[in-house]
Amino acid sequence: MKKIIFVFMLLSLLSFSKEYNIGDQITIKISGDITKNEIETAFKDYKINNIKKDENFYIVNFTSYKVGKNEVVIGNKKLNIDIISTINDSENEIYQNLADPNNRYVEKDYPHMFILSGIAGLIAFLTGILMIIVDRARDPYIIFKKRISKINDANWREEISFELRTFIDNTLKTNFLGGEYILKSPIIEEDINFIKKLDYVKFSSNKDGDYLKYRDQAIEIVERLRKELKNNAKL
């Protein structure tokens, strides 16, 4: 709320008294023999919002936050300003329930850094586990072991050769699946002969044979290749 009081001054100020709410902007007009510095000094205990100089007078806009009787002395005159609170009597005890300790909030020193560190550690642990799972899922040896275990008497003639050549290509970057059987360490001549034998069995009209024997030999070749590749990697 903005309230305007006109105080006319020729050589002195006229006194006035009026009630205002705390925080109201009060504007007065002062004319007479007075300077801006004198006005600023007179209102030093108040918040001066603006002082404007017109041709014959000053316009002063100020705010008071001090409840009760306020007195402004300008020259040999006094301005009496009564500032009242906007809080009524029923609101004076607004926090009275805080007197009961049960109604008070006590800030506890929670171990925030410990909790955050624990969460970060858990995330790192789960990420590591996930990476291990992904790596194992891509490991040619794990893939071979998983698939070779599913081979049976009905499909072994095609599947044993396929899984063995797939493992060799994935570990040695060869093209055994494309029929290019080359000697590349640690592949030996016996390994290639075994793969060729599987090819013969696959296309042979004789469908007899112990598939467990061929499966176990393929597993032995893979185990030997894997072992030698690990030993070469350590050198």
KACOR-V61439 format. One record per residue. N is the residue number from 0. SS is DSSP state (@ for helix, = for strand, . for the rest). PHI is phi in whole degrees, -180 to 180 (* if undefined). Layout:
((N,SS,PHI) (N,SS,PHI))
This chain:
((0,.,*) (1,=,-114) (2,=,-121) (3,=,-116) (4,=,-121) (5,=,-98) (6,=,-119) (7,.,-92) (8,.,-137) (9,.,-93) (10,.,-120) (11,.,-150) (12,.,-95) (13,.,-87) (14,.,-77) (15,.,-150) (16,=,-147) (17,=,-157) (18,=,-94) (19,=,-138) (20,=,-76) (21,.,-61) (22,.,91) (23,.,-64) (24,=,-88) (25,=,-112) (26,=,-121) (27,=,-128) (28,=,-114) (29,=,-121) (30,=,-126) (31,.,128) (32,.,-86) (33,.,-149) (34,.,-110) (35,@,-65) (36,@,-61) (37,@,-66) (38,@,-66) (39,@,-61) (40,@,-67) (41,@,-66) (42,.,-106) (43,.,-65) (44,.,-90) (45,.,-124) (46,=,-88) (47,=,-84) (48,=,-85) (49,=,-168) (50,=,-132) (51,=,-115) (52,=,-106) (53,.,-102) (54,.,-62) (55,.,-118) (56,=,-160) (57,=,-106) (58,=,-111) (59,=,-113) (60,=,-117) (61,=,-144) (62,=,-136) (63,.,-121) (64,.,-114) (65,.,-99) (66,.,-74) (67,=,116) (68,=,-79) (69,=,-113) (70,=,-123) (71,=,-114) (72,=,-103) (73,=,-126) (74,.,65) (75,.,-108) (76,=,-123) (77,=,-124) (78,=,-105) (79,=,-101) (80,=,-121) (81,=,-101) (82,=,-101) (83,=,-111) (84,.,-82) (85,.,-87) (86,.,-92) (87,.,-86) (88,@,-62) (89,@,-70) (90,@,-98) (91,.,-68) (92,.,-106) (93,.,-62) (94,.,-109) (95,@,-66) (96,@,-68) (97,@,-70) (98,@,-67) (99,.,-83) (100,@,-57) (101,@,-69) (102,@,-97) (103,.,-94) (104,.,-94) (105,.,-108) (106,.,-74) (107,.,-97) (108,.,-86) (109,.,-71) (110,.,-78) (111,@,-60) (112,@,-64) (113,@,-65) (114,@,-65) (115,@,-63) (116,@,-64) (117,@,-64) (118,@,-64) (119,@,-63) (120,@,-65) (121,@,-65) (122,@,-63) (123,@,-63) (124,@,-64) (125,@,-65) (126,@,-64) (127,@,-63) (128,@,-62) (129,@,-63) (130,@,-65) (131,@,-64) (132,@,-62) (133,@,-64) (134,@,-62) (135,@,-66) (136,@,-66) (137,@,-98) (138,.,-69) (139,@,-57) (140,@,-67) (141,@,-63) (142,@,-63) (143,@,-62) (144,@,-62) (145,@,-68) (146,@,-78) (147,@,-67) (148,.,-71) (149,.,-95) (150,.,-74) (151,.,-134) (152,.,-66) (153,.,-87) (154,.,-124) (155,@,-65) (156,@,-63) (157,@,-93) (158,@,-75) (159,@,-62) (160,@,-64) (161,@,-63) (162,@,-69) (163,@,-66) (164,@,-67) (165,@,-63) (166,@,-61) (167,@,-63) (168,@,-64) (169,@,-72) (170,@,-97) (171,@,-111) (172,.,58) (173,.,-103) (174,=,-134) (175,@,-66) (176,@,-64) (177,@,-90) (178,.,89) (179,=,-93) (180,.,-91) (181,.,-120) (182,.,-83) (183,.,-142) (184,.,-51) (185,.,-97) (186,.,-65) (187,.,-120) (188,@,-60) (189,@,-62) (190,@,-66) (191,@,-65) (192,@,-61) (193,@,-66) (194,@,-64) (195,@,-65) (196,@,-63) (197,@,-64) (198,@,-64) (199,@,-64) (200,@,-62) (201,@,-62) (202,@,-101) (203,.,-76) (204,.,-76) (205,.,-82) (206,.,-96) (207,.,-81) (208,.,146) (209,.,-92) (210,@,-67) (211,@,-65) (212,@,-64) (213,@,-68) (214,@,-63) (215,@,-63) (216,@,-68) (217,@,-64) (218,@,-65) (219,@,-63) (220,@,-63) (221,@,-63) (222,@,-63) (223,@,-67) (224,@,-61) (225,@,-63) (226,@,-64) (227,@,-68) (228,@,-65) (229,@,-65) (230,@,-66) (231,@,-67) (232,@,-70) (233,@,-81) (234,.,-73))
